[in-house]
């Protein structure tokens, strides 16, 4: 059973306090709860802030990239065939979170507590406001910047979209305040594990700054990309000075042994619990993996290096100039496991091999149960969580120290056009050492083997963070989505003796007998449109037309 006094989600006051009435901006229902009876003590501030953690989106399933597919069929974002929604949680839910934060910032000052205590919970509110705006900006770019609660008659309800640069600056300001007043990781009581620390503030700032810097650089947009990358480096360095260490076992990092305060790789987690027999908050991730809601593709597997440190494909899923002699041509693969052999050890923690004990016994290649690629996701699968539908309690990691190291490496390289071996040892090679991957990334190795340092840093990010929800956003900021996403999605190779009970005639196979999960003919990416999400129709209508649609969405 897990500690659950970390963050208590079942606070009646916090549930009553934050009901909403408008899809862009909510306001407090004064007639249902008296503010005079609240906002008085530190307990009130804690209970109010708990709502921020309750609203935190876990983002378990992401099929927007080329790395995974869903049992339900093609993903409309991934294949470029989505339409403009009337409403969307991608917009509405983020503004619910912003309202919650703004409400705390306006009312917590009434509490009869010290300024230091007030600022602690102001800092939590500003962290989550920044988190919500970072998600909005990444999808929509310019969005209405609302830094206070609104009444039903507030003119800001009709406000236009705020320029991206101003929103990002507001994010930075919120995170700077949060880093100033949140506790250090080492000072956070064990009973409060799950609450944000200054490491979380700096890590989120580094994430936002890397995204903004590389997006501006590769999309050639207005804005000082060098400044953003400098911010990313500085913020990452601040996290690196907080005493975080990588969890020793990469596979267990995503399972029950990786939970809790003793694992300092975890920087921000969505807390679940207590147990499936005493459920307060649960999810369904392991059952979803069993049912193929995020089945890995061959496109993802091609990213992993071979045991000699050399690739076979680029991060854009094209044959690499230098190919490992360990690579087996796909038409010559003699078994399901051939593509999994002699690879970066992280692949074995991410995808089940044929014969591995998996969801309902040894894994057998198949496309039934929705595993459309015939590859089965292993990363984060918990046998304990699988037992009761909707009652999984494994925590969801949203920011971890490994990501911070990768941000530092990428930002260093993109800002300077080079990176030292010392910085590679501090970052990329530390991740490889953790999993026992002997080859190290050095400048000499890149030069000798005619590799690209940018390519290898991106590859490291792709495989370390595989199936954690980063791939699509990385393709967007690198401006490679237009190259990667229109390509066919591939699965396992069909070998009749291994695919027990599967009729070959029921499969769409290429000349190498590799499963074509989605042909290129069904996939597209419009460079004039698809780098941003469409704004929901209702947001445009409710603003009186002041919120305008993103380019070429009609």
Buried (B, 14 or more C-beta within 10 A) or exposed (E): EBBBEBBBBEBEBBBEBBEBEBBBBBBBEEEEBEEEEBBBEBEBBBBBBBBBBBBBBBEBBBBBBBBBBBBEEBBEBBBBEBEBBEEBEBBBBBBBBBBBBBBBBBBBEBBEBEEEBBBBBBBBBBBBBBBBBBBBBBBBBBBBBBBEBBEEEBEBBBBEBBBBBEBBEBBBEBBBBBBEBBBEBEEBEEEBBBBBBBBBBBBBBBBBBBBBBBBBBBBEEEBEBBBBBBBBBBBBEBBBEBEBEBBEBBBBBBBBBBBBBEBBBBBBBBBBBBBBEEBBBBBBBBBBBBBBBBBBBBBBBBBBBBBEBBBBBBBBBEEBEEBBEBBBEBEEBEBBBBBBBBBBBBBBBBBBBBEBEBBEEEBBBBBEBBBBBBBBBBBBBBEBBBEBEEBBBBBBBBBBBBBBBBBBBBBBBBBEEEBEBEBBBBBBBBBBEBBEBEBBBBEEBBEEBEBBBBBBBBBBBBBBBBBBBBBBBBBBBBBBBBBBBBBBBBBBBBBEEBBEEBEEEEBEBBEBBBBBBBEEEEBEBEEEBBBBBBBBBBBBEBBEEBBEBBEEBE
